[in-house]
Amino acid sequence: MFVQPVRSPRDLDGFLSVVPAHAPLQRRRLDPQSEPFWRHAERELFVLKEGRRVVGRIAGVSNHAYSKLHADGAGFFAWLECPDDLHGARALLEATARWLRDRGHRLMRGPLHIGLGEELGLMTAGFDRPASPLCPVNPPHVPVLLGRLGLRTIAERHGYSWTREEVPPPPASLRTPAQGRSPDHEVAYRPIDALRLEKEVDRFLPTYNADFSRRFGFVAMSRDEAQARVRDIMRFLDLRLIWLAEVGDQPAGVVLAVPEIAPSTPRQAGPLSALRAIRSALARKRVDRVHVLAVAVEPRFGGREIAAQLLLRAWRASLDLGVTQAELSAVDPEDEGFHQLLFRLGVKRNRKWSVVETAI
């Protein structure tokens, strides 16, 4: 096995062919002309080959916005796919480490996943059921290989799931816009306005950034990045699954969920391959589950009642679509208040992702 950099359109095709179901979306996200992320970052792609066949891949990413904000010397590896082969994994990581060192980085951290934002995570638990195509996923052998190569865990993310039997249906009154009480504020809840979608995203982006700024390694999402992410997931969205909270005329919180059809295997399904099935299921109200991508509350409004109300409203709308189960990913383990909220709702933790790092 040997590693080579991607230098031609054919090489890029080989890089994308490792996970063919994700290829169309990832091709766009890797294109500096169409993906706003690359306005403040650069990348180098590598493929692992056995003869003429591509059997693995990785990307090195130097995120200038992250470096300016955190100044910790970290560069990133991303889109890691490799066979269960220690020498192949070492070759991929060494090639990426050399590229990052040449750009002044002294740490290599990852794996990076350009999802709703720029999320980090290597799935280490929860392989017994298919994961959403919109969250980081990898085979069980990958964390084992990285551990053998000396990468250590420096942070974690948790995932939760529940069924309609475990979390009783919220009252039907949560289907409609309403006023609610929190300890200090009058809060209004409503679904997102489909006719003002772009303005709604612009208005609630600061809420998302303010809440997630407390996470390890977070970099605020720009307006262009937010609009690009919404365009990516619009093909999946049912706008009844996006709820907003407002205090007076101020954005206070948002929950974003997407319908999901369980694939036959985790490696066969992708964002585009699932689209037709999702649209058909929505029309027939036979969606298998929803994936809650984000629950964000403006910190100055405090407490978790707003988060609970938003989550329950998304769950009520999901049940109306025929959903039987839901998944919530990328929960910060240090957010004790949110974990307690999920526990009180009867939600079970079932996945874990690790952020890993090594000196280079």
N, C-alpha and C positions, 0 to 999 in steps of 0.2 A: 504494500500500500504506500502511496505517496500523496503529498498535498501540493496543489498548485493554485495560484491566484486566478480569479475570474478576470479575463481580459477581453472577451469577445461576446457578442450576442449568443453564440452557441454555448460558451462557457456558462453564461447566465441561465440559459435553458437547462443546463445540467444541474446547476445549483437549485433551481426551482423544482426540478423533477424528483428530488428526494422526498418531498411531500406534495404530490401532484394535486391533491384536492385543494390545497391552499395557494397554488401557483398564481392564479389570476390576481387575487388580492395582494399577495406579497410582491408580485411584479410591480404593481403600482406603488406600494409602500417603499420599495427599494429605489424608485426613480426620483432623483433629485429635482426633476422638473415638476413633478406632481405632488410630492410629499413634503409638506412644510417643515417637518422635523429636520430635514437635511439643511435647512437654512442656518441652523446653529450646531450642526454636527457633520462629521464625515465618517466614511466607512470603507472597509476593504473586505471583499468576499473571498472565501477559499472553499475549494472542494477537495474531498478525499476520494482518490481513485484507486481502483483495483484493476489493473490493465487499462482498458478504455472505459470501464463502467464507473459511474459516480456512485459511491456508497455512503458518503457522508458530506457534511458541510459545516461551516461556521462563518461568522462575520466578526470583525473587529470594529468597534464603534468608539470614536472620540467625540464626546458630547461637550462642546465648548460652553454651552449654557450651564451645564452641571458643574464643570470645572470652575467657572467664574463664581458660582454661588457657594460651592462647598470646599473647593481648593484642597482636596485630600489626596490628589494624585491618582485617582481612580480612572481607568478606562474600562471598557466593557466588551464582553463577548456576547454574541447574540445568535439566534437561529441555529443553535447547535443540534445537529443530528448525526449520530454515529453508530456503527454496529457495535456489538458487544465484543470489542477488541481493544485491549489496553494500548497497544502500539498505535493504532489508528487514532484513538482519542488523544494520546500524547502528541502526535504529529499535528493535529488540528490546533490544539491549545498552544503549542510552541510557535507555530506560524503566527497566530494571533498575538501572542506575547511579544514577539519581535516587532511586529507592526506597531503595537501600542508603545513599546519602549522608544521607538524612533520618533514618537510624537510627545515624548516627555513624561509618559505615565510610569508610575512605579508600582501600581496595583492593577490587577485584572479581576473584574467583578462581573457577576452575571448569574444566569443568562438573562439578557435583556429581551423584552417582548413588547413590541409596539402594538398595544391593544387600544383600550379606551384612552389611556395615556401611555407613558413609557414605563411599563411595569417590569419588575425584576422577579424571577422565581423559577426554581427547579422543583418540579413536583416530586415529593418524597413519600407521600402517603395518599391513599385514595385511588389505587389502581383497579379496584374491584368493580368500578362502574364507569361508563364512558364520561369523559369530561367535555365541557362545552368547547366548541371550536374557537370561541372568543376569549379563552383563557390559556395560560401556558400549560403545555402538556408534553410529556416525554415518556419513553419506556422506562421500566424499573431499573434496567441495568445502567442507565446514564448516571444517576447519583452515586452508584457504587463505583463506577470508573473514576469519577471526579474526586471522590474521597480517596481512592488509591493513589491518585496523582497529587494529593496534598492540598486540594482546595478545602477550605474550612467554612462552616456556616457562620455568618455574621448577623443574619436577621431572618425572620420567618414571616410567612403569611398563612392565614388559616381560611379554610372553606367550610361552609355549612350547607346542610340540605334538610328538607322536611317534606312531608306528604300532607294531603288534606285530612288524613286520619290523625296525624300527629298534631297539626295546628288547626284547630276548629275554624270553620268559615267565619270571617268577621261579619258584623251585621250588614244587612243590605243597604243601610243608610250611607255606608262608606263609598257607594258607587257614585255619589253626586258631590259636587262642590259643597263645602260646608265651612262653618266657623268652628274653631275648637279652642279649648282653654289650655294654656300652659301656665306654670306658676307665675310668670311675670308679664306675659304678653298675650294679646289676642291674635290667634293664628288662623289664616284662611288657607284651605286646601283646595286644589283644583287640578284637573288634568291639563297637560300642555296644550296650547292653542295651535292646532295644525296649520291655521292660516297665517300664523306669525312665527313659524318655526325658527327661522334664522334669528329674529330678534329675541325670541325666548332663550335660545342658546347663548347669545351675547349677554343677556341679562343675568342668567344664572351661572355663567362661567366663573365669576369671582367667588361665588359660594362654594363651588367645587374646589377651586384652588385654595381657598381659605381653610376648608376642612382638611384637605389632603396635605396641606403644607406641614402638618405635624408628623407626617410619615417619614420614615427613614429614607433619605436620598431623594426626596420628592423635588421635582422641578415644575414650576407652574406651567400649565398648558396655555399656549397662545391662542388668540382668537382663530387664526387660520388653522391651527392644529385641531381645535375643537370642531370647527365647521367640517374639516376633512373627516374626522372620526364619525361625525353624525352622518355624513354622506355614505361612509362605509357601511354603517349599520342600519341605514334607512331601509335597505332591502329586507331586513329582518323585522323591523319595528311594527308593532301595533301601538299607536299613540295612546291607547287606553292604559298602557302599562307604564307611562311616564307621568308622575304626579309631582306637583310643585307646592311649596309652602311659602306663604308671604305674611309678613307682619306689617300692616299698613301697606305702604307702597314699596316696601323693601323685600328683596328676595331673602328667604330664610332657609330653604332646603329643597332638595330634589332627590327623587328615586328614579333610576333608569333600569328597566328590565326588558329582556328580549325573549320572544318565544323560541322554543327549541324542540327539534325532533330528535329523539334518541337514535344515534347511528348504530349500524350493525356491529362495527368495531370502532374504537377510538381513532385508528389511523386511517380509516376510509373516508370519514366525513370531513367536510370543510365548509367554509362560509358559503361558497357558491354552489357546491353540490347539494347543500341542504335547502337552498332557497325555494325550489319548486315544491318540495314536500311541505315546507313551512306555510307557504301561501295556500296550498290546498287544505292543510289542516286548520288554518285560521278560518277559512271559508266554511268548513264543516264543524267548527268548534271542537276539534279533536287534537289539540296540541298536547304533547306528552308532558312537557315541563317548561318552566321559564328559568332564565338565568338572570339574576339580579346583578348587574354590572357595577352599580354604585349607589350608595346612600350617603348623601353629603348634607351637612347642616352647618349653617353659618355659626362659627364659634361664639360670636357675641350674643347670640340668643340662648346659648347654654342649654344644658339638660339633654335628655334623650327622648323626651316625650314626642318631639317633632319627628325624630327618626322612626320611632315606633309607629306613629300615625301614618307616615309615608309608606313604610313597609307594609302595614296592614292594608292600606288602600291598593297598593300594587298587587297584593295577594288576593284581595277581593276581586279585582279586575281579572286576574289570572284564572280564578275559579269560574268566572263567567265565560271564559274561553274554553272551558273543559279541561283545564290543567289539573294534573293529579300530584305533581311534585315540583319543587323549586330548589334552586341552588344559588348560594351567595358566595362569591369568591373574594380573595385578596383582602381579608379582614386583618387589620394590624393586631397582633397578639397583645400589644401594650395598651390597647384601647379597652381597658377593663370595663368601663361603663357600657360599651356596645356589646361586649361579650355577655355581660349580665342581662342585658335586654334580650338578646337572642335566647339565652337559657330560660328566661321567664316565659318567652313565647313558645317554648317546647322544641326549639331548633337544635339539631345535632351537628357537632363538628365531624366532618368526614374526610377532609383533605388537608394537606399541608404542603406548602412550598417553602424552599430554603433559598436565600440569597447566599452565594458562595464566593470566595475570594482567595487570591494567592498573591504573594509578592512576585514581582517580575524584574 
